[in-house]
Amino acid sequence: MSVFTRVSADELSAWLRRYSVGHLLDLQGIASGIENTNYFATTSQGRFVLTLFEKLQPHELPFYLDLMAHLSSHGLPCPKPIADLDNRFLGALKGKPAALVTCLPGEPVSAPTIDHCARVGEVLADLHLAGRSYGGHLDNLRGPRWWNATAPQLLPFLSDANRAMLLEEVAFQASHRHDALPRGVVHADLFRDNVLFASGRIGGVIDFYFACIDVLLYDVAITVNDWCMGEDCTLDPQRTRALLDAYRGTRDFSPAERDAWPLMLRAGALRFWVSRLYDFHLPRPGDLTHAHDPARFEGILRQHRQRPAAQGGLLALVA
């Protein structure tokens, strides 16, 4: 959600003529995140989010846009893509694929409470269930194939200890199969900044551009690794239990998922450690870019590797 591509008010006003959303009143760049260019676009009919896709290609984007349309039609509080006058969700602006979606109410929370975590667990389970009837398919573009290809590029930047940990963890994850674990639509990036709270309720779940078809438990682990993690990079038992209890109130965990929980926590931590290392050491140019410190997920992965029994036991709490 950084500004890599500049769009002027005049350029957007001309582009919006292909939509039935009124005329442009205000345009503001959104200066957080690292993947796409995003703007708040306020028109005479409401507030929208304009996204210009910097990495994703036009043939990949229908999966995400159709998924958001599907989930919003099932009552999920996610952005709804706006179709243009030719009934297409995807357009082009400044030579980049572009889309317009509804802007949802609320703000992210930086210090989540037990109640926040419970609401996130419930909405994640709702998302997984609603995704069952979605017909699109896209493999995880940031899964094992990606981190196996990316890890060698990062080795020159790492200390000896971190180089060894990265290679060991990639090999460890490659030694496990997940055929027995339920799969389906996953958000794959449900961090605190991608959930908006308004008056104590979830007003929006946003940024679906890492969504894919993958192991559902992997999505739960990614979410827990952010929402329930303490400053010492260990899971807070109360917040973790609240999120998992709320999730299983809608979709329960299978025995195979309980067994795989420590492994999934490590997989989720590895994925974001690798991506943050890449963005930190090999950044793309942009006007308002923001790269997250990779040290946070280095610490989380290290703790998961050192304390697998303790982390796994947290899922057993909801048995």
C-alpha distance (Angstrom), angle and dihedral (degrees) to the residues before:
residue distance angle dihedral
M1 . . .
S2 3.78 . .
V3 3.77 125.8 .
F4 3.80 106.5 -106.7
T5 3.80 95.5 147.1
R6 3.80 120.7 47.0
V7 3.80 117.0 -137.5
S8 3.80 120.8 -173.3
A9 3.78 124.7 -144.7
D10 3.81 89.8 -113.2
E11 3.80 92.0 52.1
L12 3.79 92.5 49.6
S13 3.81 93.1 44.7
A14 3.79 89.4 56.4
W15 3.82 91.6 46.4
L16 3.81 92.6 49.6
R17 3.80 91.0 60.6
R18 3.80 86.3 83.9
Y19 3.84 89.2 62.0
S20 3.80 133.6 65.2
V21 3.81 95.4 -130.2
G22 3.79 102.1 109.2
H23 3.80 126.2 -112.9
L24 3.81 127.2 -41.9
L25 3.81 117.3 -95.5
D26 3.81 102.6 167.6
L27 3.81 140.0 5.5
Q28 3.83 124.4 -163.9
G29 3.79 129.2 175.2
I30 3.80 117.6 -128.5
A31 3.79 107.8 -134.1
S32 3.80 104.5 -164.3
G33 3.77 133.6 88.6
I34 3.77 128.5 29.7
E35 3.81 113.2 -115.6
N36 3.82 113.2 68.1
T37 3.78 142.0 14.6
N38 3.81 110.5 -103.0
Y39 3.79 133.0 -176.4
F40 3.77 135.2 -179.3
A41 3.81 104.8 -128.1
T42 3.80 115.5 -166.6
T43 3.79 115.5 -165.6
S44 3.77 135.0 175.2
Q45 3.82 87.7 -91.4
G46 3.80 100.6 47.0
R47 3.79 147.2 -66.3
F48 3.79 122.3 -53.7
V49 3.79 139.1 173.5
L50 3.79 117.9 -122.0
T51 3.81 115.2 -157.1
L52 3.79 126.6 -168.2
F53 3.79 109.9 -166.8
E54 3.79 113.0 -132.9
K55 3.83 100.3 -179.4
L56 3.79 109.0 14.1
Q57 3.78 116.6 87.3
P58 3.84 125.5 -133.2
H59 3.80 92.8 -108.0
E60 3.84 90.5 56.1
L61 3.80 97.9 48.1
P62 3.83 102.0 72.6
F63 3.82 88.9 70.1
Y64 3.82 91.5 61.0
L65 3.78 98.6 38.9
D66 3.79 94.4 45.1
L67 3.81 89.3 46.5
M68 3.80 92.3 55.0
A69 3.79 90.2 48.2
H70 3.82 89.4 49.6
L71 3.81 95.1 48.2
S72 3.80 94.2 44.8
S73 3.80 89.2 51.8
H74 3.82 87.6 56.0
G75 3.80 92.3 54.5
L76 3.81 99.5 -98.0
P77 3.82 112.3 145.8
C78 3.79 94.6 -120.6
P79 3.80 131.8 127.3
K80 3.79 114.7 -78.7
P81 3.82 114.6 -140.8
I82 3.79 114.8 -125.9
A83 3.81 116.4 -132.5
D84 3.78 119.3 -137.9
L85 3.82 124.5 -130.7
D86 3.81 88.9 -81.0
N87 3.82 89.5 53.9
R88 3.81 93.6 -110.1
F89 3.80 124.7 136.9
L90 3.81 94.5 -159.6
G91 3.78 125.1 65.5
A92 3.80 137.2 155.1
L93 3.80 130.4 -109.3
K94 3.81 128.3 174.5
G95 3.79 88.5 -3.8
K96 3.83 92.7 -57.5
P97 3.80 131.0 106.3
A98 3.81 107.0 -100.7
A99 3.79 139.7 -173.7
L100 3.79 138.3 -176.0
V101 3.81 120.2 -141.8
T102 3.79 136.0 173.7
C103 3.79 118.1 -86.8
L104 3.79 112.2 -125.3
P105 3.82 127.8 -146.2
G106 3.77 126.7 -106.4
E107 3.79 142.3 44.5
P108 3.82 133.6 -100.5
V109 3.80 118.6 -100.7
S110 3.79 118.1 -130.5
A111 3.82 97.2 -166.7
P112 3.81 107.0 39.5
T113 3.79 120.3 -156.8
I114 3.79 128.8 -148.4
D115 3.81 88.7 -94.0
H116 3.80 92.7 51.4
C117 3.81 90.0 51.8
A118 3.79 92.2 48.8
R119 3.81 91.8 52.6
V120 3.81 90.7 48.5
G121 3.81 91.4 50.4
E122 3.78 91.1 51.9
V123 3.81 95.7 47.8
L124 3.80 90.9 47.4
A125 3.80 90.9 54.4
D126 3.83 89.6 47.2
L127 3.80 88.9 52.3
H128 3.80 91.7 51.0
L129 3.80 92.3 50.0
A130 3.80 94.5 45.4
G131 3.80 88.7 49.2
R132 3.80 91.6 62.7
S133 3.79 91.6 81.4
Y134 3.80 95.1 45.8
G135 3.79 111.0 111.1
G136 3.80 100.2 -159.6
H137 3.80 123.8 102.4
L138 3.78 131.6 -157.9
D139 3.79 125.5 157.3
N140 3.80 118.1 -131.6
L141 3.80 106.4 -81.9
R142 3.82 89.4 -163.3
G143 3.79 96.9 45.8
P144 3.83 132.3 110.5
R145 3.81 95.0 -58.8
W146 3.79 89.8 55.3
W147 3.79 97.6 45.7
N148 3.81 91.0 46.0
A149 3.81 89.1 54.9
T150 3.81 94.8 42.1
A151 3.81 101.1 44.9
P152 3.84 95.8 73.3
Q153 3.81 90.3 55.6
L154 3.80 90.2 56.5
L155 3.80 99.8 48.4
P156 3.85 96.0 87.7
F157 3.81 90.2 59.3
L158 3.82 97.3 50.8
S159 3.77 135.0 88.4
D160 3.79 117.1 -115.0
A161 3.82 90.8 -102.1
N162 3.81 94.3 49.7
R163 3.80 92.4 43.4
A164 3.79 89.2 54.9
M165 3.82 92.6 46.0
L166 3.80 92.6 50.2
L167 3.79 94.0 50.1
E168 3.81 92.6 44.0
E169 3.80 93.6 49.5
V170 3.80 94.2 47.2
A171 3.81 88.8 51.6
F172 3.81 91.8 45.3
Q173 3.80 93.0 52.4
A174 3.81 90.8 46.9
S175 3.81 90.0 56.3
H176 3.83 92.8 63.4
R177 3.78 130.5 74.2
H178 3.79 125.0 -157.5
D179 3.80 102.4 -159.4
A180 3.83 92.6 128.0
L181 3.81 94.8 53.3
P182 3.83 122.4 95.6
R183 3.79 113.7 -106.5
G184 3.77 134.4 -163.5
V185 3.80 143.3 111.8
V186 3.81 112.3 -14.5
H187 3.79 129.7 -176.9
A188 3.83 90.7 -146.9
D189 3.83 94.5 -167.8
L190 3.81 106.6 54.1
F191 3.80 95.6 149.9
R192 3.79 125.6 152.7
D193 3.80 92.4 -93.4
N194 3.80 90.7 57.0
V195 3.81 96.4 58.3
L196 3.81 120.2 71.2
F197 3.80 120.2 -155.7
A198 3.79 122.8 -159.0
S199 3.84 121.3 -179.2
G200 3.79 90.9 -15.9
R201 3.80 94.6 -52.1
I202 3.78 132.2 97.2
G203 3.79 107.2 -96.3
G204 3.78 95.9 175.9
V205 3.78 147.1 4.3
I206 3.80 106.7 -156.6
D207 3.82 144.9 176.5
F208 3.79 103.5 51.4
Y209 3.80 94.7 171.0
F210 3.81 94.7 111.6
A211 3.81 92.0 47.8
C212 3.79 116.0 126.0
I213 3.79 144.0 139.2
D214 3.79 109.6 -72.1
V215 3.79 144.5 121.6
L216 3.82 109.7 -43.5
L217 3.81 92.3 -143.5
Y218 3.80 89.3 57.3
D219 3.81 87.8 60.4
V220 3.82 90.4 50.5
A221 3.80 90.5 50.2
I222 3.81 93.1 50.2
T223 3.80 89.4 51.2
V224 3.81 94.8 46.8
N225 3.81 91.0 47.5
D226 3.80 88.9 64.2
W227 3.81 107.9 27.2
C228 3.81 97.6 42.3
M229 3.79 102.4 33.9
G230 3.80 121.4 116.6
E231 3.78 126.2 -143.0
D232 3.81 88.4 -99.9
C233 3.82 90.3 60.4
T234 3.79 94.0 -110.2
L235 3.78 125.4 116.1
D236 3.78 118.3 -97.2
P237 3.84 104.0 -127.8
Q238 3.81 96.4 -146.9
R239 3.78 96.6 49.6
T240 3.80 91.4 42.0
R241 3.77 92.8 51.0
A242 3.82 91.3 46.9
L243 3.80 92.1 53.2
L244 3.81 94.9 44.2
D245 3.81 93.8 44.0
A246 3.80 91.1 51.5
Y247 3.78 91.7 46.5
R248 3.80 94.4 50.9
G249 3.81 89.7 48.2
T250 3.81 84.6 72.9
R251 3.82 102.7 25.2
D252 3.80 120.3 13.7
F253 3.79 124.7 -144.4
S254 3.79 120.8 -109.4
P255 3.84 122.2 -130.7
A256 3.81 88.9 -106.6
E257 3.80 90.3 54.3
R258 3.81 91.8 51.5
D259 3.81 89.8 52.7
A260 3.81 92.2 48.3
W261 3.82 97.0 47.5
P262 3.85 98.5 100.7
L263 3.81 89.8 46.9
M264 3.82 92.4 50.6
L265 3.80 92.1 49.6
R266 3.79 88.5 55.5
A267 3.82 92.4 45.7
G268 3.79 91.4 52.2
A269 3.80 91.8 48.6
L270 3.82 92.2 47.2
R271 3.80 92.8 51.5
F272 3.80 93.5 55.0
W273 3.79 95.5 39.0
V274 3.81 89.5 55.7
S275 3.82 94.2 45.2
R276 3.80 93.1 47.6
L277 3.80 91.7 47.1
Y278 3.79 89.1 51.6
D279 3.81 94.6 47.8
F280 3.82 91.5 45.2
H281 3.81 98.8 47.4
L282 3.82 100.9 28.1
P283 3.83 103.9 32.4
R284 3.78 126.1 172.6
P285 3.81 118.9 -127.0
G286 3.79 115.3 -98.4
D287 3.78 139.7 154.2
L288 3.82 96.9 -124.9
T289 3.78 106.3 15.9
H290 3.77 126.0 160.9
A291 3.81 122.2 -164.2
H292 3.80 118.6 -168.6
D293 3.81 119.9 -130.4
P294 3.83 107.5 -102.0
A295 3.82 91.5 -151.6
R296 3.81 91.2 83.5
F297 3.79 94.2 62.9
E298 3.77 92.0 38.3
G299 3.80 86.4 61.7
I300 3.81 93.7 44.1
L301 3.79 92.8 50.8
R302 3.80 91.4 46.6
Q303 3.81 91.5 52.6
H304 3.82 92.4 47.5
R305 3.80 89.8 51.3
Q306 3.80 93.2 48.2
R307 3.82 97.8 42.9
P308 3.83 107.7 33.4
A309 3.80 95.4 143.7
A310 3.81 93.1 52.0
Q311 3.80 93.4 47.1
G312 3.78 92.5 45.2
G313 3.78 91.2 50.5
L314 3.78 90.5 63.7
L315 3.78 90.6 70.2
A316 3.80 90.0 48.7
L317 3.81 87.7 60.2
V318 3.80 89.7 74.3
A319 3.80 95.4 47.8
